[in-house]
Amino acid sequence: MHLVQFELSNGERRVGVVEGGLLREVQDVRAVRDLALAAIEAGVSLAQQVQAFGLGISHDYAELREQLRILPPLDHPDPAHLLVSGTGLTHLGSASARDKMHQQAGDEATLTDTLRIFKWGVEGGKPAAGQAGVQPEWFYKGDGSIVVRPGQPFPLPPFAEDAGEEPELTGLYVIGHDGKPYRLGFALGNEFSDHVMERKNYLYLAHSKLRSCSYGPELRVGELPPHLAGTSRILRDGETLWQNEFLSGEANMCHSLANLEYHHFKYAQFLRPGDVHIHFFGTATLSFADGVRTRPGDVFEISLAEFGAPLVNGIAPADAVFAPGSIGTL
């Protein structure tokens, strides 16, 4: 089952189930978060809760996408209660994409921090069921205010040094009233980042991640296939500027999903009932690693057959929101 959130022409929200080229409205619910909380309270799966509510009228899916009325597939009415985070160096080859150093030989004392964490993941990122493995690299990306809906451009702040795509899978979670995280499923994601800033010094990684992101348009309910192969593409003036395959799923990762989830949700502050979490699982494919520099007007397209419609976003310059020396005093 694939779920989508969308707007009617009058701005009212709806939840839809993808059926071919149509979206069938889920009756009596206006947000996937509400659908999930109802399923948690009822002790049933998300698909069973959809069946309990029933399906109503149909809408043309392609038309809704063209009209930019598709919303992220999971959100929160208060953006401050949606946390966007991610883990890096999680995929086989991701250290190479980071700095092309994972092929170098050397003992533990001569390894870079990047390669050291990658090596730890390869050796201990897939523990036995019910056990904790090695911690991954983790980063904070932002709250719900940074999320760009599918089809809309990423804002490029004046201080940005790069505007690079990161084609990834995202896990979508709701914290139940019992304080337990519940995974609804997965969605395509573009973890838009500043790779020029990051390459200056790895301690700038945290700064480089404080950018917008996008995920969707569809929430794929259920477990993730072990091997997934998609396409990441950049269009410039309607022509393909760059294109490459990206791999995901646990068969292509050095960490298990369960291990990544444990090391995120082990923190009590991430278990606030009702909150939403969007977690980016990492990638090994970047156009920046191939020397591509994007610019406003370029379009990112991330596609994976198992996830339905592609995730498409552009780039647009944004005004500064704060100037040096302009802080107020009391």
SULGI-V336930 format. One record per run of one state. SS is the DSSP state (alpha for helix, beta for strand, coil for the rest). FROM is the first residue (numbers start at 0). TO is the last residue. Records with the same first field share a line. If there is no record, write none. Layout:
SS->FROM-TO + FROM-TO
This chain:
coil->0-0 + 7-11 + 19-20 + 26-30 + 42-44 + 53-53 + 66-68 + 71-77 + 88-89 + 91-92 + 99-106 + 110-111 + 124-135 + 147-152 + 156-162 + 164-165 + 175-179 + 190-191 + 193-193 + 200-200 + 208-211 + 215-217 + 221-226 + 236-237 + 248-248 + 253-255 + 265-266 + 270-274 + 280-286 + 290-297 + 303-303 + 307-309 + 317-329
beta->1-6 + 12-18 + 21-25 + 54-59 + 69-70 + 81-87 + 90-90 + 136-142 + 146-146 + 153-155 + 163-163 + 166-174 + 180-189 + 192-192 + 212-214 + 218-220 + 227-235 + 238-247 + 252-252 + 275-279 + 298-302 + 310-316
alpha->31-41 + 45-52 + 60-65 + 78-80 + 93-98 + 107-109 + 112-123 + 143-145 + 194-199 + 201-207 + 249-251 + 256-264 + 267-269 + 287-289 + 304-306
